[in-house]
Amino acid sequence: MTTLVHERQAHAGWRDYLELTKPKVVVLMLITALVGMFLATDGGVPWRVLLFGNLGIGLCAGAAAAVNHVVDRRIDAIMARTRLRPLVAGRVSPRAALAFALLLALAGQALLLAFTNALTAWLTLASLLGYAALYTGFLKRATPQNIVIGGLAGAAPPLLGWTAVTGQLDAEALLLVLIIFAWTPPHFWALAIHRKDDYARAEIPMLPVTHGEHYTKLHILLYTLILFAVSLLPFVIHMSGPLYLVGAVLLGARFLDWAWALYRDSRAQAAIKTFKYSITYLFALFIVLLADHYLPPSLLNLSP
């Protein structure tokens, strides 16, 4: 079993550097940041904030992902789903990846300072360091609760979008963070069950490895119940209206259905299917939240 990164250095193309940024993850983060921007105002978002704010957030997220590739290159060489990543395959060197990450981070911070505000820039930097240093460098290898504690960094994008528009912290923005924070454990633990053997070989103390699959499935179910309750809070505090309430209930009920099926082992490949649905859930929930925000109140006024 090979546990060391290949020594050879092949020619790196632009796709290799794009892969370092984990573009699919960054796109989902930017969708939540974008929704945070629009929820922060009843009107439109200034185009400079919309364009350069999201670009800055995205560049910093990509920088954190590139650092993750560098720090995790040993375990990436062991795990089946990551063994062809650019650093493992030798197409990009660790030094080049770190230089690329630094360039992205500096460019992202410059854009945020120039086109948004200092609060957004500092919060984005804290999120970058939280993921790249605290989670990737320490928590991931230190505790089976790694994804719970480190999930706060990944939950920050809607807050960053909000502060980019308002320049201040508000309770509504923190509630958006709470939704993603509650979503992260069932989302990631479902994948961890599916990839349990990989994590065991890599000696990463993910919950299914340290406490077993049944224990993890129970916690996925419990966190999904917490997520369902938290997802209703925007309606409770009058941040959103009936359209969002209906969407949150339907989407949450489907998530609970998958979590229950996973707990009961009643469907084939329930772990990976729960993981995939969780991505659809978060995307759809934020889209419904955005649609509800701009829906004319008259459309929901059923009085004569």
C-alpha positions as CSV (number, residue, x, y, z in Angstrom):
1,M,0.0,0.0,0.0
2,T,1.5,3.3,-1.1
3,T,1.3,6.0,1.5
4,L,3.7,8.5,0.1
5,V,3.1,11.1,-2.5
6,H,4.7,10.3,-5.8
7,E,8.1,11.9,-6.3
8,R,7.8,12.5,-10.0
9,Q,6.7,16.0,-11.1
10,A,4.6,16.0,-14.3
11,H,3.5,19.0,-16.2
12,A,0.6,20.9,-14.5
13,G,-2.2,22.3,-16.5
14,W,-4.8,24.9,-15.6
15,R,-7.3,22.1,-14.7
16,D,-4.9,20.9,-12.0
17,Y,-4.9,24.3,-10.4
18,L,-8.6,24.6,-10.8
19,E,-9.0,21.2,-9.0
20,L,-7.0,22.5,-6.1
21,T,-9.7,25.0,-5.4
22,K,-12.4,22.3,-5.1
23,P,-14.7,24.2,-7.5
24,K,-17.9,22.2,-6.8
25,V,-17.6,23.0,-3.1
26,V,-16.9,26.7,-3.8
27,V,-19.9,27.0,-6.1
28,L,-22.2,25.8,-3.3
29,M,-20.6,28.2,-0.9
30,L,-21.0,31.1,-3.3
31,I,-24.7,30.3,-3.8
32,T,-25.2,30.6,0.0
33,A,-23.1,33.8,0.0
34,L,-25.1,35.2,-2.9
35,V,-28.4,34.5,-1.1
36,G,-27.0,36.1,2.0
37,M,-26.3,39.3,0.0
38,F,-29.8,39.5,-1.4
39,L,-31.5,38.7,1.9
40,A,-29.6,41.6,3.5
41,T,-31.6,44.2,1.5
42,D,-35.1,44.7,0.2
43,G,-33.7,46.2,-3.0
44,G,-30.9,45.2,-5.3
45,V,-27.3,44.5,-4.4
46,P,-24.8,47.0,-5.9
47,W,-23.2,45.3,-8.8
48,R,-19.6,45.9,-7.5
49,V,-20.4,44.2,-4.3
50,L,-22.3,41.4,-6.1
51,L,-19.4,40.7,-8.6
52,F,-16.3,41.5,-6.6
53,G,-17.6,40.5,-3.2
54,N,-18.5,37.0,-4.4
55,L,-15.2,36.8,-6.4
56,G,-13.2,37.7,-3.3
57,I,-15.1,35.2,-1.1
58,G,-14.6,32.5,-3.8
59,L,-10.9,33.2,-4.2
60,C,-10.3,32.9,-0.4
61,A,-12.4,29.7,-0.3
62,G,-10.3,28.3,-3.1
63,A,-7.1,29.2,-1.2
64,A,-8.3,27.3,1.8
65,A,-9.0,24.3,-0.4
66,A,-5.6,24.4,-2.0
67,V,-4.0,24.4,1.5
68,N,-6.2,21.4,2.3
69,H,-4.7,19.6,-0.7
70,V,-1.2,20.2,0.6
71,V,-1.8,19.2,4.2
72,D,-3.8,16.1,3.3
73,R,-1.6,14.8,0.5
74,R,-0.4,11.8,2.5
75,I,-3.9,10.6,3.3
76,D,-5.1,11.5,-0.2
77,A,-2.6,9.0,-1.5
78,I,-4.3,6.3,0.5
79,M,-8.0,7.1,-0.1
80,A,-9.6,5.8,-3.3
81,R,-11.6,9.0,-4.1
82,T,-8.5,11.3,-3.7
83,R,-5.6,9.3,-5.0
84,L,-5.6,11.0,-8.4
85,R,-5.5,14.6,-7.0
86,P,-2.8,16.8,-8.5
87,L,-0.4,16.7,-5.6
88,V,-0.7,13.0,-5.1
89,A,-0.2,12.3,-8.8
90,G,2.9,14.6,-8.8
91,R,1.4,17.1,-11.3
92,V,1.7,20.0,-8.8
93,S,4.3,20.4,-6.1
94,P,3.4,21.4,-2.5
95,R,5.4,24.6,-2.9
96,A,3.6,25.5,-6.1
97,A,0.2,24.7,-4.4
98,L,1.0,26.9,-1.4
99,A,2.2,29.8,-3.6
100,F,-1.1,29.4,-5.6
101,A,-3.1,29.5,-2.3
102,L,-1.3,32.6,-1.1
103,L,-1.9,34.3,-4.4
104,L,-5.6,33.5,-4.3
105,A,-5.9,34.6,-0.6
106,L,-4.2,37.9,-1.3
107,A,-6.2,38.6,-4.4
108,G,-9.4,37.7,-2.5
109,Q,-8.6,39.9,0.5
110,A,-7.7,42.8,-1.8
111,L,-11.0,42.6,-3.6
112,L,-13.0,42.4,-0.4
113,L,-11.2,45.4,1.1
114,A,-11.6,47.4,-2.1
115,F,-15.2,46.6,-2.9
116,T,-16.9,45.6,0.3
117,N,-15.7,46.4,3.8
118,A,-13.1,45.5,6.4
119,L,-15.5,43.4,8.5
120,T,-16.2,41.1,5.5
121,A,-12.5,40.8,4.8
122,W,-11.6,39.9,8.4
123,L,-14.5,37.4,8.7
124,T,-13.4,35.8,5.4
125,L,-9.8,35.6,6.6
126,A,-11.0,34.0,9.8
127,S,-13.0,31.5,7.9
128,L,-10.0,30.7,5.6
129,L,-7.8,30.1,8.6
130,G,-10.4,28.2,10.5
131,Y,-10.7,25.7,7.6
132,A,-7.1,25.5,6.4
133,A,-5.4,25.6,9.8
134,L,-7.8,24.7,12.6
135,Y,-9.8,22.0,10.8
136,T,-7.4,20.6,8.2
137,G,-4.2,21.0,10.3
138,F,-5.5,19.9,13.7
139,L,-9.1,19.0,14.3
140,K,-9.4,16.5,11.4
141,R,-6.8,14.3,13.0
142,A,-7.5,15.0,16.6
143,T,-11.2,14.2,17.4
144,P,-14.2,12.4,15.9
145,Q,-16.1,15.6,16.5
146,N,-13.8,17.3,13.9
147,I,-16.6,18.1,11.5
148,V,-18.9,19.5,14.2
149,I,-16.3,21.9,15.6
150,G,-14.7,22.8,12.3
151,G,-18.0,23.1,10.5
152,L,-18.3,26.7,11.6
153,A,-15.8,27.8,9.0
154,G,-17.7,26.2,6.2
155,A,-20.9,27.8,7.5
156,A,-19.7,31.3,7.1
157,P,-20.5,32.2,3.4
158,P,-24.0,33.5,3.9
159,L,-22.8,35.7,6.8
160,L,-20.0,37.0,4.5
161,G,-22.5,37.8,1.8
162,W,-24.7,39.6,4.3
163,T,-21.9,41.7,5.8
164,A,-20.6,42.6,2.3
165,V,-23.9,44.4,1.8
166,T,-24.6,45.8,5.3
167,G,-21.2,46.1,6.9
168,Q,-22.6,44.8,10.2
169,L,-23.5,41.6,12.0
170,D,-27.2,40.9,12.3
171,A,-29.2,38.1,14.0
172,E,-30.7,37.0,10.6
173,A,-27.2,36.5,9.1
174,L,-26.2,34.4,12.2
175,L,-29.3,32.3,11.7
176,L,-28.2,31.4,8.2
177,V,-24.9,30.3,9.6
178,L,-26.7,28.2,12.2
179,I,-28.6,26.4,9.4
180,I,-25.4,25.4,7.6
181,F,-23.7,24.5,10.9
182,A,-26.5,22.1,11.7
183,W,-26.5,20.7,8.2
184,T,-22.8,19.9,8.1
185,P,-22.7,16.9,10.4
186,P,-25.4,14.8,8.7
187,H,-24.1,15.8,5.3
188,F,-20.5,14.8,6.0
189,W,-21.1,11.8,8.3
190,A,-23.2,10.2,5.5
191,L,-20.1,10.4,3.2
192,A,-17.9,9.2,6.0
193,I,-20.0,6.1,6.4
194,H,-19.7,5.5,2.7
195,R,-15.9,6.0,2.8
196,K,-15.4,4.4,6.2
197,D,-12.7,2.0,5.1
198,D,-10.7,4.8,3.4
199,Y,-10.7,6.9,6.6
200,A,-9.7,3.8,8.6
201,R,-6.7,3.1,6.4
202,A,-5.7,6.8,6.5
203,E,-6.0,6.7,10.4
204,I,-8.4,9.7,10.4
205,P,-10.7,9.5,13.4
206,M,-14.0,10.1,11.7
207,L,-17.1,9.1,13.7
208,P,-17.9,5.9,11.9
209,V,-14.3,4.7,12.4
210,T,-14.1,5.5,16.1
211,H,-17.7,4.8,17.2
212,G,-19.1,2.5,14.6
213,E,-21.7,3.0,11.9
214,H,-24.8,2.5,14.1
215,Y,-23.7,5.2,16.4
216,T,-23.0,7.5,13.5
217,K,-26.4,6.8,11.9
218,L,-28.1,7.7,15.1
219,H,-26.3,11.0,15.3
220,I,-27.1,11.7,11.6
221,L,-30.8,11.2,12.5
222,L,-30.5,13.4,15.6
223,Y,-28.7,16.2,13.8
224,T,-31.2,16.1,10.9
225,L,-34.0,16.6,13.5
226,I,-32.0,19.6,14.8
227,L,-31.6,20.9,11.3
228,F,-35.3,20.5,10.6
229,A,-36.1,22.6,13.7
230,V,-33.4,25.2,13.0
231,S,-34.6,25.6,9.3
232,L,-38.0,26.7,10.6
233,L,-36.6,29.6,12.6
234,P,-36.5,32.1,9.7
235,F,-40.3,31.8,9.5
236,V,-40.6,31.9,13.3
237,I,-38.7,35.2,13.6
238,H,-40.6,36.7,10.5
239,M,-37.5,36.7,8.4
240,S,-39.4,34.7,5.8
241,G,-43.0,33.9,4.9
242,P,-45.3,31.0,4.0
243,L,-43.5,30.0,0.8
244,Y,-40.3,29.4,2.7
245,L,-42.2,27.5,5.5
246,V,-43.7,25.1,3.0
247,G,-40.4,24.6,1.2
248,A,-38.5,24.0,4.5
249,V,-41.0,21.5,5.7
250,L,-41.0,19.5,2.5
251,L,-37.3,19.6,2.0
252,G,-36.7,18.8,5.7
253,A,-39.2,15.9,5.6
254,R,-37.3,14.3,2.7
255,F,-34.0,14.7,4.5
256,L,-35.5,13.1,7.6
257,D,-36.8,10.3,5.4
258,W,-33.3,9.6,4.1
259,A,-31.8,9.8,7.6
260,W,-34.4,7.4,8.9
261,A,-33.8,5.0,6.0
262,L,-30.0,5.2,6.7
263,Y,-30.6,4.5,10.4
264,R,-32.9,1.5,9.7
265,D,-30.7,0.2,6.8
266,S,-33.9,0.0,4.7
267,R,-32.5,1.2,1.4
268,A,-29.5,0.2,-0.7
269,Q,-26.6,2.6,-0.7
270,A,-28.5,4.9,1.7
271,A,-25.3,6.6,3.0
272,I,-24.1,8.0,-0.3
273,K,-27.7,8.8,-1.4
274,T,-28.3,10.7,1.8
275,F,-25.1,12.6,1.2
276,K,-26.1,13.5,-2.3
277,Y,-29.6,14.6,-1.2
278,S,-28.1,16.8,1.5
279,I,-26.4,18.9,-1.2
280,T,-29.7,19.2,-3.1
281,Y,-31.4,20.1,0.2
282,L,-29.1,23.0,1.0
283,F,-29.2,24.4,-2.5
284,A,-33.0,24.2,-2.7
285,L,-33.5,25.6,0.8
286,F,-31.5,28.7,0.1
287,I,-33.2,29.2,-3.3
288,V,-36.6,29.0,-1.6
289,L,-35.5,31.4,1.0
290,L,-34.4,33.9,-1.7
291,A,-37.6,33.4,-3.7
292,D,-39.7,34.0,-0.6
293,H,-37.8,37.2,0.2
294,Y,-38.7,38.8,-3.2
295,L,-42.2,37.3,-3.5
296,P,-44.8,40.2,-3.5
297,P,-46.8,39.9,-0.3
298,S,-50.0,40.4,-2.4
299,L,-49.5,36.9,-4.0
300,L,-49.9,35.3,-0.6
301,N,-52.7,37.5,0.6
302,L,-55.7,35.2,0.5
303,S,-58.1,37.6,2.1
304,P,-61.0,38.9,-0.1
